[in-house]
Amino acid sequence: MTDVKEVLSFIEKIEGENLGKSAYEIANLLRGYTKSEYTSKLWTVATGYKQKYIAGEFQGRLNKHLLLSGEMTDFAHFIASLSDQINQPGIKKSDLTSWTSDHTSWAGDIGSAIIFYRSQADKGNAMTLEKVLIGLASDSDFTANIAAYLVGFMINVNQQTTISKAIYDYDKIQYATHLQTFIKKRFGGIIEGNKLQNTDLIESAIQQSVSTFIGLYSPASNLYKSLKYLLKFPPQIRWQNKIVINSSDLQIGSQHFLSHLMKYAALDRQ
């Protein structure tokens, strides 16, 4: 299994070959070494950066599963999500895309799983949403999403920090600690001891983001067929679609993510 030192060495190599480029540019360049689907036109729209898939000697070099902060992580998914977390140079917060950075991350994973489940259930396939979520919004996806959010935050706070250095620093801290930081920063989580005080508010926020993702889904794009093809547009744009947002699906999806957060952060409900 690939270890983090190996991928960090490769990232440092790319950074060294691209001196003067911003972390935003480097992150998007690194997408070229993940999977071809992460360099699609949809990802160009999502990140605002056109990046070709890089074939040849280093093809798929970052398409790995590895231990990061002690937990198995889909590193390709991490890099793709990271490319949408880092601010463009000179822009503190991108008005065009920042509002949906969740959608190229955990909300997109959950929403895509729900869309896929509904598309199959309508055909009479016997499956449960819980099983689909386990397969398509997995723990290794979520660890990638959390890492992308926090590594991106580190770089946005200090734009002199390189991606390789931020990942190195992130890896030195246990995942449980990172999760508690994520819960506080992203959801305004209130943690006292090992108790999460405002789980209902957090679950509601998760459902809202997933609901927005599903509401943006266009049947014509067949978005659900590639779970990580996540398209973003300004909030005022809505498609007419046939996906009916089911409150039960949202509840199951939000509980799936919240369970991951609380389990790995070693937290209990108040």
N, C-alpha and C positions, 0 to 999 in steps of 0.2 A: 504494500500500500504506500502511496506517495505520502511524504510527510511535509509539514509546512515549510521546513527549511528549503526543500527543493523548489517549491513554487515561489518562495521569496527570492531565491537566487535568480530565477527566471525573470521575475518582475523587476528586480534591481538591474538586470541586463537591459530590459526594455527601457527603463528610466534613464540608464546611462547612455543609451543610443538616441534618446530624445530629450537631451538637455535643453532647457528653456521652455518646454511645453508644460502646461498647467496640469494639475492632478486630474481635472475634468477631462482634458484631452487624453492623458495617459490611461485613465479608467476606461474610456471608450475605445481606445486602441487595444487594450487588453481583451475587450469583448471579442475581438477578432480571433483570439486564441482559445475560445470556449466552444461553442456550438454554432453551426450555421444559422439556426433559427434565431439566435441572439443578434444577428446582423441583418435581419429582414428589414423591409421598408417600415414595418410597424415599429420596430425598435429605433429606426431613424427618427420617426415622428415623436416617439416617447422621450428620447434623450436630446433631440435637436442636433444629433451628430451622426453623419453617415460613415459607417465603418464596414468595410468588406471583410468577409471571412478569409482568414489567412491559411492557405493550403501549403503543402510542402513539408519541410523538415520539422517545423514546429506546430503543425496542424493539431488542433485540439489539446495543446500543451496544458491548458488550464481547465480542461474538462475532467475534473478529478473529484473524488470523494476523499476527504481527509479529516483528521482530528484538528479542530480549531477551538482553543479554550477548553480542551478536554472532551469535546462532543463532535460526533460525526457531522460533517458539513458538506453540502453540495457546493463545491467551490466555483463551478461555472455559474451557478445561480447567484452566488454571492457577488461575483464580478459584474454580472449583468445588472443586478439590483444596485450595486454600488455606483455604476455609471449614471444612474438616475438620482442618486442621493447627493453627489458632489455638485456644488454650485458652479456655474460658469464664471470665468474670471470677470471681476468687476460687478458681479450681480450677487447681492446678498441672498436674494430669494427669487427664483425665476417665476414671474407672474404666469408664464405660459404652462409650465409643467410641474411646479413644485406641489401644487394642490393634489396631484394624483400620484405622488411617489409611493404611497401605500399600494397602489394598483399594480406597480411593477414588482411588488413584494408580497407580503402576506395576504393582503386583501384580494389581490389577483389570483393567488393560489387557491384560496377558499372559494372565491367567486367562480373561477374556472371549473373547479370540482363540482359545484352546485349546478352550473350550466350543463356540464357533461352528464351528470346524474339525471337531470330532467330530460335531456335529449334521449337518453336510453330508456328511462322509465316510460316515456310516451310510446316507446316501441314495444312495451310489454316485458322488457328484461327484468328479471328478478335480481335486484341488488338493493343494498341499503346505502343511504348517503354516508353513514358512518364508515362503511367499508371503502367507499370511493375517496373520502377525505383522507383515510389512512394511507391510501396508495398515491394520491395526487396532491395532497398538501401534507407532506410527511414531516417528521421531526427534522430530517436533514435539510429540508427546504426552509423550515422555520429558523433553524440555527443560522442558515445563510442570510435570511432576511434580517435577523437581529444584528448580525455582524455588519451587514451593509449599512444599516441605520446608524450604528454607533461609530464605525470606522469613518463613515461619511461625515458624521457630526464632528469627530476629532479633526478632520481635514478642513471642514468649513470654519471651525473656530480658529485654526492656525494653518493658513494656506501655504506656509513654508514646509509643512510636514509632508513627506512623501508617502505614497500609498504603501510601499514596502515597510516603512518605519511604523506607520499607523497599524498595519496588520500585525507586525512584530509586537508592538505594545499591547494590542488587543489580546493576542494569544497568551500573554503572561498572566492574565486575570481569569479567574474561574468563571464559567458560563453563568452560574447562579448569580454572581455579583452583577454581571452584564445585564441579566434579565431584570433584576430589580431596578437598575438604572434606566433601562428601556421603559419599563412600566411607569416609572415616575416621569420621564421626559416626554414620552409619546402620549400617555393617557392621563397624566396628572395623578398617578396612583398614590394612595396614602398607605404607607407600610409602617406598622407599629409592631416591633418584635418580629414574629413570623406570621403576622396576620395582615391580610390585604383588606383594608377597611371599606373600599368603594368598588367592589366587584361589579355591582349592578350598573354603575355609570360606565365602567370600562367595557363591559359586555355590550352596552348600548352603542358606544363609540365604534366598537368592532363591527357591529351589525350595520351601522350607518355607512361605513366605508365600503363594506362588501356590497351592500345594497346599491350604492352609487356605481360601483364597478359593473354589476349586473345590469343596471339601468342603462349603461353606456354600450352594452353589448349589441353588436349588429349581426343578425343571422347571416347576412350576405358575406361577412368576412370570415365565417367559419372559425371564429376566434378560439372556440373551445377545443378544436382539434389539436392545437398546439398549446399546451397549458401555460407556456411562458410567453406566448405572443400577446402582449398586453398593450392595448392602444389607448392613447390619452389625448383628450381635447379639452379646451376650456369648459368650465362648468355649465355655461349657458347652452352648450351644444347637446342635444339629445337625439337619439335615433328612434324611429318608430320600429318596435321589435315585437316579437311574439313571446318573449320570455316573461312569464308572470312571476313576480317576486313573491315567494311564499314565506310567511313569517316563521313557519316551523323550520324551513331550510336555513334561514338566517340564524335562528336560535341554535340549531345543531352545529352550524359552521362556526359561530362565535364561541360556543362552548368547547369546540375542538381546539381552537387556538388558545383560549383562556386556560384550558386544562394543561396545555404544553407550558404556558408561561408559569403557572402556579406549581406544577410538578417540578420543573427544572430549577425554579427559583426557591424551592422548598418553602412555599407559602401555603397558608390555609385561609379559608374565608373567615371573615369576622362573624 
